[in-house]
Amino acid sequence: MRRNNLQGEHVDCQEKKGNGVPTDLTELKLFVDDDLYKAFQRCVWIQINETGRSQQEIMREVVHDFLVKHGC
């Protein structure tokens, strides 16, 4: 497993999906206010428990929605 460091080095992270196929992931580090961090963690936890989806799936959706919203 590889991860990004503060210098922006690309790092691979392996996740196994339901079909057992690993997916290449890259860590994205964000700096936010403490209250936003806590709210995000709480929201992700709720989504995991209500939907059964993984943390990685929810994070992918958050980034995707952000990019679509801003036309990126």
MIMARLUM-858081 format. One record per residue: y, z, x of N, C-alpha, C, CB in turn. Coordinates in Angstrom, 2 decimals. Glycine has a CB too. Example, Ala and Ser with C-alpha at 12.3 -4.5 7.8 and 13.67 -1.06 7.14 Angstrom:
NULO | -5.69 | 7.80 | 13.19 | -4.50 | 7.80 | 12.30 | -3.30 | 7.80 | 13.20 | -4.47 | 9.05 | 11.31
NULO | -2.25 | 7.08 | 12.85 | -1.06 | 7.14 | 13.67 | 0.03 | 7.87 | 12.90 | -0.60 | 5.72 | 14.08
This chain:
NULO | -1.17 | 0.00 | 0.85 | 0.00 | 0.00 | 0.00 | 1.24 | 0.00 | 0.90 | 0.00 | 1.22 | -0.97
NULO | 2.18 | -0.91 | 0.63 | 3.44 | -0.96 | 1.37 | 4.55 | -0.66 | 0.40 | 3.65 | -2.33 | 2.06
NULO | 5.62 | -0.10 | 0.88 | 6.77 | 0.19 | 0.04 | 8.05 | -0.26 | 0.72 | 6.84 | 1.69 | -0.30
NULO | 9.12 | -0.42 | -0.07 | 10.42 | -0.78 | 0.49 | 11.03 | 0.43 | 1.19 | 11.37 | -1.30 | -0.61
NULO | 11.69 | 0.16 | 2.30 | 12.45 | 1.23 | 2.91 | 13.93 | 0.96 | 2.67 | 12.14 | 1.35 | 4.43
NULO | 14.81 | 1.82 | 3.13 | 16.24 | 1.66 | 2.86 | 16.83 | 0.43 | 3.53 | 16.98 | 2.89 | 3.32
NULO | 16.16 | -0.12 | 4.54 | 16.65 | -1.32 | 5.19 | 16.28 | -2.58 | 4.42 | 16.10 | -1.40 | 6.60
NULO | 15.60 | -2.44 | 3.29 | 15.28 | -3.58 | 2.46 | 14.00 | -4.31 | 2.85 | 16.40 | -4.53 | 2.49
NULO | 13.16 | -3.71 | 3.67 | 11.91 | -4.34 | 4.07 | 11.00 | -4.48 | 2.85 | 11.21 | -3.51 | 5.19
NULO | 10.42 | -5.67 | 2.68 | 9.51 | -5.90 | 1.56 | 8.22 | -5.16 | 1.79 | 9.24 | -7.41 | 1.36
NULO | 7.74 | -4.53 | 0.74 | 6.50 | -3.78 | 0.83 | 5.63 | -4.12 | -0.36 | 6.77 | -2.27 | 0.91
NULO | 4.36 | -4.35 | -0.13 | 3.43 | -4.67 | -1.21 | 2.81 | -3.40 | -1.74 | 2.34 | -5.65 | -0.74
NULO | 2.61 | -3.36 | -3.05 | 1.97 | -2.24 | -3.70 | 0.94 | -2.82 | -4.66 | 3.01 | -1.32 | -4.45
NULO | -0.26 | -2.37 | -4.63 | -1.32 | -2.94 | -5.47 | -1.52 | -2.11 | -6.72 | -2.62 | -3.03 | -4.69
NULO | -1.55 | -2.78 | -7.86 | -1.83 | -2.14 | -9.14 | -2.99 | -2.89 | -9.76 | -0.56 | -2.15 | -10.09
NULO | -3.95 | -2.19 | -10.30 | -5.06 | -2.83 | -10.99 | -4.75 | -2.87 | -12.47 | -6.40 | -2.08 | -10.72
NULO | -4.79 | -4.07 | -13.04 | -4.60 | -4.23 | -14.47 | -5.92 | -3.97 | -15.17 | -4.05 | -5.64 | -14.82
NULO | -5.90 | -3.98 | -16.50 | -7.09 | -3.75 | -17.30 | -8.25 | -4.66 | -16.92 | -6.77 | -3.92 | -18.73
NULO | -7.94 | -5.87 | -16.48 | -9.00 | -6.80 | -16.09 | -9.42 | -6.62 | -14.64 | -8.55 | -8.23 | -16.33
NULO | -8.87 | -5.61 | -13.95 | -9.25 | -5.32 | -12.58 | -8.57 | -6.18 | -11.54 | -10.70 | -5.47 | -12.44
NULO | -7.68 | -7.08 | -11.98 | -6.99 | -7.97 | -11.05 | -5.75 | -7.25 | -10.50 | -6.59 | -9.31 | -11.74
NULO | -5.64 | -7.08 | -9.17 | -4.47 | -6.42 | -8.62 | -3.22 | -7.28 | -8.78 | -4.69 | -6.09 | -7.14
NULO | -2.09 | -6.62 | -8.99 | -0.81 | -7.30 | -9.13 | 0.08 | -6.83 | -7.99 | -0.16 | -7.02 | -10.53
NULO | 0.74 | -7.76 | -7.33 | 1.63 | -7.44 | -6.22 | 2.94 | -6.88 | -6.78 | 1.90 | -8.70 | -5.34
NULO | 3.30 | -5.69 | -6.38 | 4.53 | -5.05 | -6.84 | 5.43 | -4.75 | -5.65 | 4.21 | -3.75 | -7.63
NULO | 6.72 | -4.68 | -5.90 | 7.70 | -4.28 | -4.89 | 8.52 | -3.15 | -5.47 | 8.61 | -5.48 | -4.47
NULO | 8.72 | -2.11 | -4.67 | 9.49 | -0.96 | -5.13 | 10.96 | -1.31 | -5.19 | 9.26 | 0.25 | -4.21
NULO | 11.63 | -0.87 | -6.26 | 13.07 | -1.05 | -6.44 | 13.69 | 0.34 | -6.49 | 13.39 | -1.87 | -7.75
NULO | 14.59 | 0.62 | -5.57 | 15.19 | 1.94 | -5.50 | 16.60 | 1.88 | -6.09 | 15.22 | 2.47 | -4.04
NULO | 16.87 | 2.75 | -7.05 | 18.18 | 2.82 | -7.70 | 18.77 | 4.20 | -7.47 | 18.07 | 2.51 | -9.22
NULO | 20.08 | 4.25 | -7.37 | 20.77 | 5.52 | -7.26 | 21.61 | 5.72 | -8.51 | 21.66 | 5.57 | -5.97
NULO | 21.26 | 6.75 | -9.29 | 21.94 | 7.02 | -10.56 | 22.25 | 8.50 | -10.66 | 21.07 | 6.56 | -11.77
NULO | 23.11 | 8.83 | -11.62 | 23.43 | 10.25 | -11.88 | 22.16 | 10.98 | -12.31 | 24.53 | 10.38 | -12.97
NULO | 22.13 | 12.27 | -12.04 | 20.97 | 13.10 | -12.34 | 20.60 | 13.05 | -13.82 | 21.24 | 14.53 | -11.93
NULO | 21.61 | 13.06 | -14.71 | 21.31 | 13.04 | -16.14 | 20.66 | 11.72 | -16.56 | 22.59 | 13.28 | -16.95
NULO | 21.07 | 10.60 | -15.95 | 20.45 | 9.31 | -16.24 | 19.01 | 9.28 | -15.74 | 21.25 | 8.16 | -15.61
NULO | 18.78 | 9.85 | -14.57 | 17.43 | 9.92 | -14.02 | 16.50 | 10.70 | -14.95 | 17.45 | 10.57 | -12.62
NULO | 16.96 | 11.86 | -15.38 | 16.15 | 12.70 | -16.27 | 15.88 | 12.00 | -17.59 | 16.84 | 14.04 | -16.52
NULO | 16.89 | 11.34 | -18.15 | 16.73 | 10.62 | -19.42 | 15.74 | 9.48 | -19.25 | 18.08 | 10.09 | -19.93
NULO | 15.82 | 8.75 | -18.14 | 14.90 | 7.64 | -17.88 | 13.46 | 8.15 | -17.78 | 15.29 | 6.89 | -16.60
NULO | 13.26 | 9.20 | -17.00 | 11.91 | 9.75 | -16.83 | 11.34 | 10.22 | -18.17 | 11.93 | 10.91 | -15.83
NULO | 12.18 | 10.87 | -18.97 | 11.75 | 11.35 | -20.28 | 11.37 | 10.17 | -21.17 | 12.87 | 12.20 | -20.94
NULO | 12.18 | 9.13 | -21.16 | 11.93 | 7.95 | -21.97 | 10.64 | 7.24 | -21.54 | 13.12 | 6.98 | -21.88
NULO | 10.43 | 7.09 | -20.25 | 9.21 | 6.46 | -19.74 | 8.00 | 7.29 | -20.16 | 9.26 | 6.32 | -18.20
NULO | 8.08 | 8.59 | -20.03 | 6.97 | 9.47 | -20.41 | 6.64 | 9.30 | -21.89 | 7.32 | 10.95 | -20.10
NULO | 7.67 | 9.24 | -22.73 | 7.46 | 9.05 | -24.18 | 6.79 | 7.71 | -24.43 | 8.81 | 9.13 | -24.94
NULO | 7.28 | 6.65 | -23.77 | 6.69 | 5.32 | -23.95 | 5.23 | 5.28 | -23.52 | 7.50 | 4.29 | -23.16
NULO | 4.91 | 5.92 | -22.41 | 3.53 | 5.97 | -21.92 | 2.64 | 6.64 | -22.96 | 3.45 | 6.73 | -20.57
NULO | 3.10 | 7.77 | -23.50 | 2.30 | 8.52 | -24.45 | 2.21 | 7.87 | -25.82 | 2.84 | 9.90 | -24.59
NULO | 3.26 | 7.18 | -26.24 | 3.25 | 6.55 | -27.55 | 2.53 | 5.20 | -27.56 | 4.66 | 6.37 | -28.04
NULO | 2.59 | 4.48 | -26.44 | 2.04 | 3.12 | -26.42 | 0.77 | 2.99 | -25.60 | 3.08 | 2.18 | -25.89
NULO | 0.53 | 3.92 | -24.68 | -0.63 | 3.80 | -23.80 | -0.42 | 2.82 | -22.65 | -1.82 | 3.38 | -24.59
NULO | 0.79 | 2.26 | -22.55 | 1.09 | 1.33 | -21.46 | 1.28 | 2.13 | -20.16 | 2.37 | 0.49 | -21.78
NULO | 1.18 | 1.43 | -19.04 | 1.34 | 2.10 | -17.74 | 2.83 | 2.22 | -17.39 | 0.59 | 1.33 | -16.63
NULO | 3.11 | 3.11 | -16.45 | 4.48 | 3.29 | -15.96 | 4.99 | 1.98 | -15.36 | 4.54 | 4.43 | -14.91
NULO | 4.14 | 1.26 | -14.65 | 4.54 | 0.00 | -14.03 | 4.89 | -1.05 | -15.08 | 3.43 | -0.52 | -13.12
NULO | 4.14 | -1.12 | -16.17 | 4.44 | -2.07 | -17.24 | 5.81 | -1.77 | -17.86 | 3.35 | -2.02 | -18.32
NULO | 6.09 | -0.50 | -18.08 | 7.37 | -0.12 | -18.68 | 8.52 | -0.42 | -17.73 | 7.37 | 1.38 | -19.05
NULO | 8.35 | -0.14 | -16.45 | 9.39 | -0.42 | -15.47 | 9.64 | -1.92 | -15.36 | 9.01 | 0.15 | -14.10
NULO | 8.57 | -2.72 | -15.39 | 8.73 | -4.18 | -15.39 | 9.58 | -4.63 | -16.57 | 7.35 | -4.88 | -15.42
NULO | 9.31 | -4.05 | -17.74 | 10.05 | -4.40 | -18.95 | 11.53 | -4.02 | -18.81 | 9.44 | -3.71 | -20.17
NULO | 11.82 | -2.86 | -18.24 | 13.21 | -2.41 | -18.06 | 13.97 | -3.40 | -17.18 | 13.25 | -0.99 | -17.44
NULO | 13.37 | -3.78 | -16.05 | 14.04 | -4.71 | -15.13 | 14.19 | -6.08 | -15.78 | 13.24 | -4.83 | -13.80
NULO | 13.14 | -6.55 | -16.45 | 13.20 | -7.84 | -17.12 | 14.31 | -7.86 | -18.17 | 11.84 | -8.17 | -17.79
NULO | 14.37 | -6.82 | -19.00 | 15.40 | -6.74 | -20.05 | 16.81 | -6.73 | -19.45 | 15.19 | -5.49 | -20.91
NULO | 17.00 | -6.02 | -18.35 | 18.29 | -5.97 | -17.67 | 18.69 | -7.37 | -17.20 | 18.24 | -5.00 | -16.47
NULO | 17.76 | -8.07 | -16.57 | 18.05 | -9.40 | -16.04 | 18.37 | -10.38 | -17.18 | 16.86 | -9.91 | -15.21
NULO | 17.62 | -10.33 | -18.25 | 17.87 | -11.20 | -19.40 | 19.24 | -10.88 | -20.01 | 16.75 | -11.04 | -20.48
NULO | 19.53 | -9.61 | -20.18 | 20.81 | -9.18 | -20.77 | 21.99 | -9.73 | -19.99 | 20.89 | -7.66 | -20.82
NULO | 21.87 | -9.77 | -18.67 | 22.98 | -10.19 | -17.81 | 22.86 | -11.66 | -17.39 | 23.03 | -9.31 | -16.56
NULO | 21.92 | -12.37 | -17.97 | 21.79 | -13.81 | -17.71 | 21.37 | -14.14 | -16.29 | 23.07 | -14.50 | -18.01
NULO | 20.59 | -13.27 | -15.69 | 20.16 | -13.49 | -14.29 | 18.83 | -14.19 | -14.22 | 20.08 | -12.16 | -13.55
